[in-house]
Amino acid sequence: MGKYEYKCVAICGLGDRTTRKLNEYGKEGWELVGNSWIWHYFKRKK
């Protein structure tokens, strides 16, 4: 099983800003694993 690092980020804003931020994290290798209200939880392999 691989090792992962995790990140929790608050993303406030409407559709366009949220989409832009999620795409930025995706380009850095982060995978969205869940969200709750404004909190977005990411993981990526170390």
Secondary structure, DSSP 4 states (H G I P E B T S, - for coil): ---EEEEEEE--S-HHHHHHHHHHHHHTT-EEEEEETTEEEEEEE-
